[in-house]
Amino acid sequence: MKFNKKLICVSILAGTLAACGGGGGGSTPTPEIAAPAEEAVVARVVEGRVVDGPLSGAKVFFDTDGDLIQDDNEPSVATDADGFFELSLATAASGQTLKLVSIGGTDTSTGKVLPDMALVSDVPASGKVVVTPLSTIVAAATTPEDKKSVLVSLGIGGTVEEALAKDVWALAESGDEEAIKMQTANQAISAVLQSATSLIDTSDESSAAENATNVIAALSAQIVTQAAAGADLFDKTVLATVLEEGVEAYAAVSEPDLVIATEVFAAVADSVATVVVVIEGAGNPTSADAISVATTIQNTLQTAVEEVATSGDAAAFETASSTTTLFADADASVTAIVALDTDGDGIINTEDPDIDNDGYANAVDKLPLDRNEYADTDEDGIGNNADLDDDGDGFDDAVDAYPLDATKNVDASGSSIIGLSLPKAVKLLETEE
C-alpha cells in the first residue's frame, strides 16, 4: 500500500524464553518455544484508501458514537485522486467502538460518480486500513468469530487485521492472487449493496447519505448472519433473504412507507447472483473486461433496480436485467465472459446450476469452478483433495485419525504428536499439560 510515512505509532513488543525440565536428573533443559510475540500499536494518524474501485473525492470520517452518521465533532477528510486519505485519530465515546465511514466519491476505474456509496471499516491497531465493501460487512459483525466467519465464507485466508490493511486494488494490479480473490469479492458485495441502495429513496439530498448508510448497515448485518451460518453468500435464495430482511429492517426505522413485494426482492436477487457469476468469470478485477462489467452493474443494472422499486413489475425487470440486455453493447471479450461455459455442457455459467459439472450444485460446492473439488472442510480456499490438512488443525491428514474434525487429532496409534514437526509437537504437549 502506498501509505504516507507520516504514521506515528508506539509499538510494544514482548516475548519470553523459559526453560523446561527434561525427563530425568542431569538431563539438559530443553528451551521452551515461546508463543508468537504480541504487538500493541497505538496510531496517532490513520492512513488508508477507499476502494470499490478506488474512490476519489469520498468523504471519510470517524464515527465515534456508533450511529455511522457524521456529527459536528467527528473529523473528516476527502480522499485524493487515487482514493488515499490521512486522518488524525479520534476517540470513541464511552461504550462505543470507533469506525471509519466513507460516503460518496467517484470510482476512478469506471468514472462513475457514486454519491450514495456508503462504506464502513473497523480501525486496525496498525493505523493502516482500506475501506471496502468487504470491510463494511466485517465491521457489521459484533464478535471476532463473526468477523472471521465473513472472511471464511468468501474463502479469504489470514487474519481480519491483515485483510483490512491490504491494498487489494494495488496488489491485484500486480497480479497477487489473494488480492484478486478479495477484490473480486469486493465487486460482488458491492453489486449487492448498490442494489439495496437503489431500492430505497435517496432522492432527497438532505437525507440521501443517511438513508444509504442505514440500508447498508441493515444489509451488512444480514450478510453477517448468513456468513456465520455458513451460507453461500451469493446464492440467489440467500440474496433474496438478505435483501428482503435487510431493506425491511431499514424501512421500519428510516422509510416506513416503503413497500416492496417479495417477488421483486427475488427478481433482484436472481439478477445480482447472475452478475456475480460474470464478475467471477472476468478474472482480475482490475482488468479492462472486469471494469467494463463493473460499469454495467453501476449503470444499467442499477437503473433497472430503481425502476422496479417504483413500478413493482418484476417481469419487466427480469427482461431489463437479463445478461442479454445488460451486456447488449459490450465488447466481444466481455460477451465471451457472459457466455462462458466452464464445463462445456452447453449451459452457460450464468444459467448453469453446476458450473464445473462435478455433480455438486453451485450452492453447496465450495469450489464451483473446479471440477476436481467440491469440499473445503477448513475453508482455506484449498479443496480437500489437494489440501494436506483438510480440517486445518495442524496435523496432516496422513497422520490425523480425524482428518475432517479440527477438534480431534489423535493419531491412529494413540499418540497425538506422531508426524508433527518438533515445534508443533512441543506446542501441543504444552497445551496437553
Number of C-alpha atoms within 10 A of each C-alpha: 17 10 16 11 7 11 16 14 16 12 13 11 10 10 10 10 9 10 11 11 13 11 9 7 7 8 9 12 12 11 11 16 17 12 10 9 11 11 14 14 16 16 20 17 18 24 25 25 28 33 28 24 26 25 32 24 25 30 19 27 24 30 26 24 19 14 14 22 18 20 14 6 10 15 16 22 16 21 23 17 15 18 24 23 25 22 19 16 17 18 13 16 12 8 9 13 16 21 22 24 24 29 25 21 27 23 25 18 19 17 12 16 17 16 17 21 24 30 30 30 25 23 23 21 15 23 22 23 28 29 28 30 29 28 24 27 25 28 25 23 23 12 11 10 10 19 21 20 24 25 24 19 21 21 20 21 16 12 11 19 16 13 22 23 21 19 24 28 25 16 17 21 14 13 13 14 13 18 23 22 19 25 26 25 23 22 26 24 24 24 22 25 23 21 24 26 25 21 24 24 18 17 8 9 10 9 12 17 19 20 24 26 24 24 26 28 26 21 28 26 22 24 27 25 18 20 23 17 12 14 16 19 21 23 18 20 17 20 25 23 18 26 29 22 17 22 28 20 19 23 20 11 11 18 15 11 8 16 14 18 12 14 15 24 27 20 21 28 26 22 22 25 24 21 25 25 19 24 25 18 24 24 15 23 28 23 13 15 22 22 20 20 25 25 17 18 25 20 12 15 28 20 15 22 28 18 18 24 22 14 13 18 15 21 12 13 22 18 13 20 25 16 19 14 13 19 19 10 11 16 11 11 12 21 18 13 22 24 18 20 19 20 18 12 13 10 16 17 24 21 12 17 16 22 28 25 19 17 12 19 16 20 18 14 21 23 21 22 20 16 17 15 19 23 19 21 20 20 21 20 19 20 20 22 13 11 17 16 22 27 25 19 18 16 27 18 21 12 20 25 18 19 24 19 15 17 11 15 23 17 19 12 9 10 11 20 20 15 16 15 11 11 11 15 15 15 15 15 11 11 8 8 5
